[in-house]
């Protein structure tokens, strides 16, 4: 459903630039200084309204989290959650994730989360899928050696496609879960979409993969 225009969004983002950082490229290779600590840096691509990211930041205070979200009206909701929880280990970027090397240096990230990414089901849109090989190449560059990508989706076609792409790229499959909520991981933090889909009885798929 298309969101209604919120004319105050730009003002909100400007007034909360300490949470939704402008000019993210200026912090490349310097994120630990931004957070003022040496904690590992985890990245969520496609943060949406921020439920997962905020939940993770609360659960793991010794990890720094960054969420990238292109849609301004959506990232405002994530910023509002951050303010409510008074978190100091999570930041947001209102950016397009098409070229992550603009914002992150080689081996700067410890974990990447891909949660309920757009499946782009038409063949002509394959290059837009976040598990297409050009994106995997970027992840390989910014992730520390041996670090994980954790991928969740309700879309079986995208999940199967992604497993093939991971394998073709030579990645190690550390977990493949075809029905996450039937074999619930107590550490799992749900996204808004995950709650919605699982409540309807849809299976949630998750895998954990790493570059070898």
VENRAGI-V150206 format. One record per residue. RES is the residue in one small letter. SS is DSSP state (helix for helix, strand for strand, loop for the rest). PHI is phi in whole degrees, -180 to 180 (NA if undefined). OMEGA is omega in whole degrees, -180 to 180 (NA if undefined). Layout:
BEGIN
RES&SS&PHI&OMEGA  RES&SS&PHI&OMEGA
END
This chain:
BEGIN
x&loop&NA&-179  x&loop&-72&-179  x&loop&-79&177  x&loop&-72&-180  x&loop&-65&178  x&loop&-119&-173  x&loop&-63&-178  x&loop&-89&-174  x&helix&-61&-178  x&helix&-61&178  x&helix&-63&-180  x&helix&-61&-179  x&helix&-66&177  x&helix&-65&-178  x&helix&-76&180  x&loop&-123&-177  x&loop&-69&175  x&loop&-77&179  x&loop&-105&177  x&strand&-106&-168  x&loop&-74&171  x&loop&-80&176  x&loop&52&-176  x&helix&-59&-178  x&helix&-63&-179  x&helix&-70&-177  x&helix&-100&180  x&loop&-54&179  x&loop&65&-178  x&loop&-141&-174  x&helix&-68&178  x&helix&-65&175  x&helix&-70&178  x&helix&-61&180  x&helix&-85&179  x&loop&62&174  x&loop&-160&-178  x&loop&-107&-178  x&loop&-68&179  x&loop&-62&-176  x&strand&-111&178  x&strand&-111&-174  x&strand&-124&171  x&strand&-109&180  x&strand&-102&-175  x&loop&90&-172  x&loop&-74&-177  x&loop&62&-177  x&loop&-85&166  x&loop&90&-177  x&helix&-62&180  x&helix&-64&-175  x&helix&-62&179  x&helix&-66&178  x&helix&-61&178  x&helix&-67&-179  x&helix&-64&177  x&helix&-70&-175  x&helix&-75&-176  x&loop&-126&-177  x&loop&-67&-180  x&loop&-95&175  x&loop&-123&174  x&strand&-94&-177  x&strand&-120&173  x&strand&-126&176  x&strand&-116&176  x&strand&-106&178  x&loop&-147&-176  x&loop&-81&-175  x&loop&-77&-176  x&helix&-62&-176  x&helix&-64&179  x&helix&-78&-177  x&helix&-68&175  x&helix&-61&178  x&helix&-61&178  x&helix&-65&180  x&helix&-63&179  x&helix&-64&176  x&helix&-64&179  x&helix&-62&-180  x&helix&-65&-180  x&helix&-61&-176  x&helix&-90&179  x&loop&56&-178  x&loop&-90&178  x&loop&-118&-179  x&loop&-119&179  x&strand&-146&178  x&strand&-135&-178  x&strand&-123&175  x&strand&-124&176  x&loop&-90&-172  x&loop&-138&171  x&loop&-88&-176  x&loop&-87&-176  x&loop&-65&179  x&loop&-138&-176  x&helix&-67&-179  x&helix&-69&173  x&helix&-69&-172  x&loop&-112&-174  x&loop&-132&-180  x&loop&-86&177  x&loop&-58&177  x&loop&62&-178  x&loop&-91&-174  x&strand&-107&-180  x&strand&-98&180  x&strand&-151&174  x&strand&-120&176  x&strand&-112&173  x&strand&-118&-175  x&strand&-113&173  x&loop&53&179  x&loop&-66&176  x&loop&-57&-177  x&loop&-74&-178  x&loop&40&-169  x&loop&-69&-179  x&loop&-76&-176  x&helix&-57&-177  x&helix&-69&179  x&helix&-103&-175  x&helix&-54&-176  x&helix&-65&180  x&helix&-87&-179  x&loop&-68&-174  x&loop&-72&174  x&loop&-111&173  x&loop&-68&-169  x&helix&-63&179  x&helix&-69&175  x&helix&-73&178  x&helix&-59&178  x&helix&-63&178  x&helix&-66&180  x&helix&-60&-179  x&helix&-60&-178  x&helix&-74&-173  x&helix&-87&179  x&strand&-80&172  x&strand&-67&179  x&strand&-55&178  x&strand&82&-178  x&strand&-76&-171  x&strand&-105&161  x&strand&-109&178  x&strand&-113&-169  x&strand&-120&177  x&strand&-126&178  x&strand&-160&171  x&loop&-98&-174  x&loop&-91&-176  x&helix&-62&180  x&helix&-62&178  x&helix&-66&-180  x&helix&-64&179  x&helix&-63&177  x&helix&-57&-176  x&helix&-67&177  x&helix&-60&178  x&helix&-65&-179  x&helix&-63&178  x&helix&-60&-178  x&helix&-64&-180  x&helix&-62&-179  x&loop&-80&178  x&loop&86&-179  x&strand&-84&179  x&strand&-92&176  x&strand&-85&-176  x&strand&-94&177  x&strand&-155&171  x&strand&-134&-176  x&strand&-120&-176  x&loop&-87&-179  x&loop&-152&-171  x&helix&-57&-174  x&helix&-81&172  x&helix&-89&176  x&loop&-132&-167  x&loop&-62&172  x&loop&-85&-178  x&loop&-61&179  x&loop&-86&-175  x&loop&-68&173  x&loop&-108&-176  x&loop&-88&171  x&loop&-87&176  x&helix&-61&179  x&helix&-63&-179  x&helix&-62&178  x&helix&-61&-178  x&helix&-63&-176  x&helix&-70&-179  x&helix&-67&178  x&helix&-65&178  x&loop&-88&179  x&loop&87&179  x&loop&-78&179  x&loop&-74&176  x&loop&-106&180  x&strand&-102&176  x&strand&-142&171  x&strand&-139&175  x&strand&-122&-177  x&strand&-134&-180  x&strand&-143&174  x&strand&-78&-179  x&loop&-97&NA
END
